[in-house]
Amino acid sequence: MKFGLIILFCFITHLGMAQNDEIDLEKFAERLFQVQDENFSYEDIYESLLLLYSNKINLNKTTPDELSSLYLLSNNQINSFFDHTERNGKLLSINELQTIENFDLETIRSIQSFVTVHESVADSRPFLQRLLAEENNYFLLRYTRRLEEQLGYTDALPLDTFLIRDENELIIDTVTVPPARYRGSPNKIYGRFRTSHKGDFSVGFTFEKDAGEEFHFSNGQRGFDFYSYHLLLENKFGFDKIILGDYQMQVGQGLVFGAGFTSGKGYETVNAVKRNTLGLRPYTSVLESGFFRGFGLSKSVGDFEITTFYSKQHQDGNIQMGNLTNNPIDLDEEEFVRSIQNTGFHRTDRELGIKDQVEEESIGALVEFKPNRRLTIGLSGLNTNYSVHLQKRPNNYNQFEFQGDHNYIVSSHASYSWQNFSFFAEGARSKSGGIGTVGGFVASLSPIIDMAFLLRQYDRDFHSFYGNAFSENSRTINENGTYWGIQIKPSSRHKMNIYYDKFAFPWLKFRAEAPSDGYEYLLRYTYSPSRKVSLYAQMRQQSRQISVPNENINTLQEQLKKNYIFNIHYQLQSWLDLKTKVQSSTVTEADNFTKGIAIVQDVNFRIWKLKFHTRMALFDADNFNNAQYVYENDVLYAFSIPAYIGTGIRNYVMFRYDPLKNTSLWMRYSRTEFKNVSAKPTVGSSLEQAQGDTASEIKMMMRFKF
């Protein structure tokens, strides 16, 4: 054993830094996703980031919106960049960025993975030849499996209890039945092919089978449970863009079309506030909702850019029969669904029974006027029809939610840059008459101070199915708010980020049985004494009102949550770096005080052609309110920010190996051991429950570049 350790140590000490063709996703994630919670669709955001990485921005043909969409450049830096190119012409090299005012080495390093100065050479070969000859392509296959046997894959299932209600939604009886087990295997399989050439084309397809889903070719299923595909042609047949298959739209401040890379509130307190119009974008994720399926066209005519699209697809929903008029005299019953289900799981008979039951048909358009790089004015709209009526289960707080089978929403947006200020706004109205508005500015007040200010107001009956504007809630409805953000950077070594957000909910919401309000602020100090050492300390406090039982009635009381993080990252050698993080939280709710803490140690190193990421984490979180969200390194094109809940130890080890020039392999093993004091410990709930006090997972992936 000792001899083996000596050999390993001698082997390591003679290694240099291996070639790495991937971006530092951990650093990027911590920069933009520092305020981590369960409401974020991290995978969708991550997919948008990778789309930017694989289709680098040409700095000689870019726009302010496109550069701003990286959330890495201040308004002052963007203005300096365009002032430089207007005076001196096109960039000849990325290194020329060092000559631009306000661009420091840290900024250049942060954006260099997403930009290029190389022009795409016009290629007159037939499309199929260009497609087959393109070097920017890959195929990957990923396998994931939970190692402990879960209840859904056994025959020893507990009974489920269902409530039977009358036409007035009153409970009249209960029925107990055995639940359906998972029909498929616990293997999760994911595959993707993508090839693209900036300014020419993008072709891709994705397939996935979730754990518990079947892989078969019967009953209308063709192998995997989910497929996604797209074909994007640029500058062809007289159009700027032609897209077929699956796609998204990113327009204005996200009130109507809010796809793309948007991070919300976080450590990036200024640059991430303003959204940007990027128009039609291929959809490459495996999330089975939140995208369009059909075709889209985009064309520039003078100073105008016109985009239109059509989409028709099926959504999951449990179709029921009932009287939608609430009139006891009217005995006619109609089909309806309580809501569109977007989990994407089709593992049991019950889940398969609601698959693709609702047809959604959408048509939308965007017209933008861009007389110069400083001014943009746009109009957009989306019309959506469903094959069945949507009717929420009536209760106090959802009285103003969408009801019906048809919705439309129209909006206008504008942005204007003046000196070092960038102003932006969008206003929208849905069919219900509900209004949504958002507006503000980002500014460079001095070479060391940047600031952001934003106002928002979303009516309780504002209905936007594909919106994702700046908000405290996960949806843009029933909210008012004011946000201030500031960044102070006196030198390359020191940086302070601060934000304060005041919000209110004019109508009832889940866990708040009366209009409520709250606030949130964040302070973060970053110190980088050298390229090899960096540290930061962060505090975030959030206050909101929730309903708490008080004798015979529920009353609103403050829920106060505080989070603290200290992180230090140090690179000991070119092949070895360490990271230590301590984060904790406390929650005060009525007279109840709970807490949570996580201590994390990462050791990352390289051996020969192998690159290792390892972690040991100790955590103790009293409840879900104190869950500790910590970014974890994962295989390429996978994103992991698990919630550490309970008391236990979390470990993982991952390595990458490149056996051939165009082939890369990843393997990841993770294990969580819970300190469960019960006589018969279990992990998970319902069909995900497993006996014992551990949860372990193995993940393997292969990528092949043609």
ABEGO torsion letter per residue (X at the ends): XAAAAAAAAAAAAABBBBBBABBBAAAAAAAAAABBBAABBAAAAAAAAAAAAABBBBAAABBAAAAAAAGABBAAAAAAAAAAAAAAEBBABAAAAAABBGBBAAAAAAAAAABBABBBBBBABBAAAAAAABABBBBBBBBBBBABBBAAABABBBBBBBBBBBAAGBBABBBBBBBBBBABBABBBBBBBBBBBBGABBBBBBBBBBBGBBBBABGGBBEBABBBBBBBBBGBGGBABBBBEBBBBBBEAGAABABEBBAEBBABAAAAABBBBAEBBBBABABABGBBBEBBBBBBBEABBBBBBBBBBBBBBBBBBBBAAGBAABABBBBBBABBBAAGBBABAAAAAABGABBBBBBBBBBBBBABAABBBBBBBBBBBBABBBBBBBBAAAAABBBEABBBBBBBBBBBBBEABBBBBBBBBBAAGBBBBBBEBBBBABAABBBBBBBBBBBAABBBAABBBBBABABBBGBBBBBBBBBBBABAABBBBBBBBBBBBABBBBGBABBBBBBBBBBBBBBBABAABBBBBBBBBBBBBBBBBBEABBBBBBBBBBBBBBBBBBBABAABBBBBBBBBBBBBBEABBBBBBBBBBBBBBBBEABBBBBBBBBBBBABAAABBBBBBBBBBGBBBBBBBBEBEBBBBBBBBBBABAABBBBBBBBBBBBBBABABBBBEBEAABBBEABBBBBBBBBBBBX
